[in-house]
Amino acid sequence: MELEYWIWLQCVLGFANRRFSRILERFSSPRKIYETDYASLCASRLFTKTELSHIEETPVERARQILARCREEGIEIVTYSDKSYPESFRALADPPIVFYRNGRFDLSDEVILSIVGPRLPSEYGKKAAFSIAARLAHGGFAIANGGALGIDSLALKGTLSVSGKAVAVLGCGLAYDYLKDLAQMRRQILADGCLLSEYPPDYPPSKITFPLRNRLVAALSKAVIVVEASAHSGTLITARNALEQGKALYVIPGMPGLKQYAGSNRLLLDGARPLLDTVDLFAEYAPRYPHKLDLAAASEPALPRKPARAEPPASPGRAEVSALSENAKKLYDSIHTKTFLLEALAAAKTLSVPELLVAATELELQGFIRAVPGGRYTRCG
């Protein structure tokens, strides 16, 4: 069985090995590597001393144990040679030799966006992640991230609230008891989405596994959306992966001077696109994937199709307005027509253009205004 030799090779070379492609090109298959004598492997100069030691010391029985464990858990194993292996993974400098998946999700036939952010987000970031994910999923996008606490889980829950398709790329094995509080969310994901991991079923998470999995999150996605990130946030690793892979990078603009936006606002200076409303994403991708995305959904509220945490109300009361930031209050109080253009409000000079964009994003995410085609907004209620 060739599958066990692919798993064996992963055990030998480890994860995110940048020489894997050259090694496979030289030896044609993992089984050929297993059957090649030690002297010939040394002569190839493709393996480190540690890897040569692993080749000598790792029996194929170890791979068979992992294979048996996957069968127990109903986990599918996808190898580099399989037709179902994503081309975006194959294009990586350090592609996974094998990866493990659970669910019925066809990665090759979905338009995937990643929504990422910190584990301890602001209240604004929490609402933004849930609301944006729900609206994008409502229109046909699949939403991916690492399935961690904070922005990751809120975005996935927003996706699930409208019966959308979600993908969680875990930094541990799929059978590992990771974040028990999110176990129910992961079970819900399996209904229409999937769980992925580069690591064998019972492999534990570590400081190394999480950064490595971020390259896979970026690779799966057409674009990465950063909700918020401080100057040293791990979220920036996924953002850098996206840029290195040539993926589009969107950032929700944050209030200048606040620490939680220092990293994400810096991305805007480095060339990331500001995400002002979800209409922009539908306009960008719907013409390319008309069989998957619904442009009309960009101007419709993403109403839950099954019990879930409610979206912000459409008709805010004064108590809710008082909870807004000062700039959002100014913008809300300056809206005197049902439908309006931000450019017209900018002419009043009440707020600078960057402040206006941040305030408009806050109002939309809180349910006070709604983006409609033509770059316009309409006041709710």
C-alpha positions in Angstrom: 0.0 0.0 0.0 1.6 3.3 -1.1 -0.4 5.4 1.4 1.6 4.1 4.3 4.8 5.1 2.7 3.6 8.7 2.2 2.8 8.8 5.9 6.2 7.3 6.7 7.9 10.0 4.6 6.1 12.7 6.6 7.3 11.1 9.8 10.8 11.1 8.5 11.0 14.6 6.9 8.7 16.4 9.3 6.4 19.3 8.4 6.9 22.1 6.0 10.1 20.6 4.5 11.4 22.9 1.8 13.4 20.1 0.1 10.5 17.7 -0.2 9.7 18.5 -3.8 13.3 18.0 -4.9 13.6 14.8 -2.9 10.4 13.4 -4.5 11.6 14.5 -8.0 14.9 12.6 -7.4 13.4 9.4 -6.0 9.9 9.4 -7.7 8.0 7.9 -4.7 8.2 7.6 -0.9 8.4 3.8 -1.3 11.5 4.2 -3.5 13.1 6.3 -0.7 12.2 3.6 1.9 13.8 0.9 -0.3 17.0 2.8 -1.3 20.1 1.8 0.6 21.7 4.2 3.1 24.8 4.9 1.0 22.8 6.0 -2.0 20.6 8.3 0.2 23.8 9.9 1.6 25.2 10.3 -1.9 22.2 12.2 -3.1 23.0 15.0 -0.6 19.3 15.8 -0.3 18.9 14.7 3.3 20.2 16.2 6.6 22.0 14.0 9.1 18.9 14.1 11.3 16.7 13.0 8.4 19.1 10.2 7.5 18.9 9.1 11.1 15.1 9.2 11.0 15.1 7.1 7.9 17.2 4.5 9.6 15.2 4.5 12.8 11.6 5.0 11.7 9.8 1.7 10.8 6.9 1.8 8.4 4.9 0.3 11.2 4.7 3.8 12.7 2.9 4.9 9.6 0.6 1.9 9.8 -0.4 2.9 13.3 -1.3 6.4 12.1 -3.3 4.9 9.2 -5.2 2.7 11.6 -6.0 5.6 13.9 -7.3 7.6 11.0 -9.7 4.8 10.1 -10.9 4.6 13.7 -11.7 8.4 13.6 -13.1 8.5 10.0 -10.3 10.8 9.0 -9.4 11.0 5.3 -5.7 11.1 4.3 -4.8 13.2 1.2 -1.3 12.8 -0.2 0.8 15.0 -2.5 0.1 12.6 -5.4 -3.7 12.6 -5.0 -6.0 14.3 -7.5 -7.9 15.9 -4.6 -4.7 17.6 -3.3 -5.2 21.3 -3.7 -3.1 23.0 -6.3 -2.6 25.9 -4.0 -0.8 23.6 -1.6 1.3 22.1 -4.3 2.5 25.6 -5.3 3.9 26.2 -1.8 7.7 26.1 -1.3 7.0 23.8 1.7 3.9 21.8 0.8 2.5 19.2 3.2 3.5 15.7 2.2 0.1 14.5 3.4 -2.7 16.2 5.2 -5.7 15.0 7.1 -9.3 16.0 6.6 -12.7 15.4 8.1 -15.9 16.5 6.3 -17.5 16.5 2.9 -16.2 19.8 1.6 -14.7 19.9 -1.9 -11.8 22.3 -1.6 -11.4 22.6 -5.4 -14.9 23.9 -6.0 -15.3 26.7 -3.5 -14.5 30.3 -3.3 -12.7 30.6 0.1 -11.9 33.7 2.0 -10.0 33.7 5.3 -11.0 35.9 8.2 -8.3 36.2 10.8 -7.5 38.2 13.9 -6.3 37.9 17.6 -7.5 35.5 20.3 -8.4 38.5 22.5 -10.1 40.9 20.2 -11.9 44.2 21.0 -15.7 44.3 21.2 -15.7 46.0 17.9 -13.5 43.2 16.4 -15.8 40.5 17.7 -18.9 42.0 16.1 -17.0 42.7 12.9 -15.8 39.1 12.5 -19.2 37.6 13.1 -21.1 40.1 10.9 -18.7 40.1 8.0 -18.4 36.3 7.9 -22.2 35.9 8.0 -22.7 38.3 5.1 -20.0 36.8 3.0 -21.2 33.3 3.7 -24.8 34.4 2.9 -23.6 35.2 -0.6 -21.8 32.0 -1.2 -18.2 32.5 0.0 -16.7 29.7 2.2 -14.9 31.1 5.2 -11.6 29.6 6.6 -9.2 30.2 9.4 -7.4 28.3 12.2 -10.4 27.6 14.3 -8.8 29.3 17.4 -10.5 31.4 20.1 -11.4 35.0 19.4 -11.7 36.3 15.8 -11.3 32.8 14.3 -14.1 31.2 16.1 -16.4 34.2 15.8 -16.0 34.3 12.1 -16.7 30.6 11.8 -19.8 31.0 14.1 -21.0 33.8 11.9 -20.6 31.5 8.9 -22.5 28.7 10.6 -25.3 31.1 11.6 -26.4 31.4 8.0 -25.6 27.7 7.2 -22.5 28.7 5.4 -19.5 26.5 4.6 -16.6 26.8 7.0 -13.0 25.4 7.0 -10.9 25.2 10.1 -7.2 24.4 9.6 -6.0 23.2 13.0 -2.6 23.5 14.5 -2.9 20.0 16.0 -4.2 16.6 15.0 -7.9 16.2 14.2 -8.5 13.7 17.0 -6.6 15.8 19.6 -8.9 17.3 22.3 -8.2 20.9 21.3 -10.2 23.8 22.9 -13.1 21.8 24.4 -15.3 24.9 24.4 -15.2 24.9 20.6 -15.9 21.2 20.1 -19.5 21.8 19.2 -18.6 24.4 16.7 -16.2 21.9 15.0 -19.0 19.3 14.9 -21.3 21.9 13.2 -18.6 22.7 10.6 -18.6 19.1 9.5 -22.2 19.3 8.2 -21.2 21.4 5.2 -17.5 22.3 5.6 -14.4 20.5 6.8 -11.6 20.3 9.3 -8.0 20.1 8.0 -4.7 19.4 9.6 -1.1 18.7 8.4 -0.6 16.7 11.6 -1.4 13.1 12.5 -4.6 12.5 14.5 -3.3 12.8 18.0 -0.5 15.3 17.4 -0.5 18.0 20.1 -0.4 21.8 19.4 2.7 23.8 20.0 4.3 27.2 19.3 5.6 25.7 16.1 2.5 24.1 14.7 0.4 27.2 14.8 2.6 29.4 12.6 3.1 26.5 10.2 -0.6 26.0 9.7 -1.1 29.7 8.9 0.6 29.2 5.5 -2.1 26.6 4.7 -4.9 29.0 5.7 -3.5 31.6 3.3 -3.0 29.0 0.5 -6.6 27.8 0.6 -8.0 31.3 0.2 -8.6 33.7 -2.6 -8.0 36.5 -0.2 -7.2 37.0 3.5 -9.2 39.5 5.7 -7.5 40.9 8.8 -10.0 42.1 11.3 -7.5 43.6 13.7 -3.9 43.0 14.8 -1.5 44.6 17.2 2.1 45.3 16.2 3.2 41.8 17.3 0.1 39.8 16.7 0.4 36.3 15.3 -2.3 37.3 12.8 0.5 39.1 10.9 2.1 35.7 10.1 -1.0 34.8 8.1 -1.0 38.2 6.4 2.7 37.8 5.4 1.9 34.3 4.1 -0.8 35.8 1.9 1.4 38.5 0.5 4.2 36.0 -0.2 1.8 33.7 -2.0 0.4 36.5 -4.1 -3.0 36.5 -2.4 -5.2 39.6 -2.0 -5.0 41.0 1.5 -7.8 43.1 3.0 -7.7 45.0 6.3 -10.6 46.6 8.3 -9.2 50.1 9.0 -8.8 50.7 12.7 -8.7 53.9 14.8 -5.2 55.4 14.6 -3.3 55.3 17.8 -5.1 52.3 19.3 -2.7 49.4 20.0 -5.0 46.7 18.7 -4.8 48.2 15.2 -1.1 49.0 15.1 -0.2 45.9 13.1 -3.3 45.9 10.8 -3.1 49.6 10.0 0.6 49.1 9.1 -0.5 46.5 6.6 -2.5 49.2 4.9 0.6 51.3 4.5 2.4 48.2 3.0 -0.2 47.8 0.3 -3.1 45.8 1.8 -6.6 47.0 0.6 -9.0 48.6 3.1 -12.2 46.6 3.5 -14.9 49.2 3.6 -17.9 46.9 3.0 -18.6 43.4 1.8 -19.9 44.7 -1.5 -16.3 45.2 -2.6 -15.6 41.5 -2.3 -18.7 40.4 -4.1 -17.9 42.9 -6.9 -14.4 41.5 -7.2 -15.2 37.8 -7.2 -18.8 37.3 -8.3 -18.0 37.9 -12.0 -15.3 35.2 -11.8 -17.4 32.7 -9.9 -21.0 33.4 -11.0 -22.0 29.8 -10.3 -21.0 30.1 -6.6 -21.5 33.8 -5.6 -24.7 35.9 -5.5 -24.0 39.6 -6.0 -27.5 40.5 -4.9 -26.7 39.0 -1.5 -24.2 41.8 -0.9 -27.0 44.3 -0.4 -29.2 42.0 1.7 -29.0 41.4 5.4 -27.4 38.1 6.4 -30.4 36.6 8.3 -29.7 33.5 10.3 -31.4 30.4 8.8 -31.1 28.5 12.1 -30.9 29.5 15.8 -27.8 31.5 16.4 -26.6 34.7 18.0 -28.6 37.5 16.6 -27.2 40.2 14.3 -27.4 43.8 15.5 -31.0 45.2 15.2 -31.9 47.1 12.1 -33.5 50.0 14.0 -31.1 51.2 16.6 -32.4 53.2 19.6 -30.7 56.1 21.2 -29.1 54.0 23.9 -27.3 51.9 21.2 -26.2 55.1 19.4 -24.7 56.3 22.7 -22.5 53.2 22.8 -20.8 54.1 19.5 -17.4 55.7 19.2 -17.5 59.5 19.0 -16.7 59.6 15.3 -19.4 57.0 14.5 -21.9 59.2 16.4 -20.9 62.2 14.4 -21.3 60.4 11.2 -24.7 58.9 12.2 -26.0 62.3 13.3 -24.9 63.8 10.0 -27.0 61.4 7.9 -30.2 63.2 7.0 -31.3 61.2 3.9 -32.3 57.6 3.5 -29.6 56.9 0.9 -26.3 58.7 0.8 -22.7 58.7 -0.5 -19.8 59.0 1.8 -18.2 61.5 -0.5 -21.1 63.9 0.1 -20.6 63.6 3.9 -16.8 64.1 3.5 -17.5 67.5 1.9 -18.9 68.7 5.3 -15.3 68.5 6.7 -16.7 67.1 10.0 -14.4 64.1 9.8 -11.3 63.4 7.9 -11.5 60.8 5.1 -9.7 58.1 7.1 -11.9 58.8 10.2 -15.0 58.8 8.0 -14.1 55.3 6.5 -13.5 53.8 10.0 -16.8 55.3 11.3 -18.7 54.1 8.3 -17.3 50.6 8.8 -18.4 50.7 12.5 -21.9 51.8 11.7 -22.4 49.1 9.0 -21.1 46.3 11.3 -23.3 47.5 14.1 -26.4 47.5 11.8 -27.0 51.3 11.6 -26.3 51.6 7.9 -26.1 49.1 5.0 -24.1 49.2 1.9 -26.0 49.0 -1.4 -24.8 48.8 -5.0 -23.2 51.9 -6.5 -21.0 52.8 -3.6 -24.0 54.1 -1.6 -25.2 53.5 1.8 -28.7 53.4 3.2 -29.7 54.3 6.8 -31.4 51.5 8.7 -34.6 52.4 10.5 
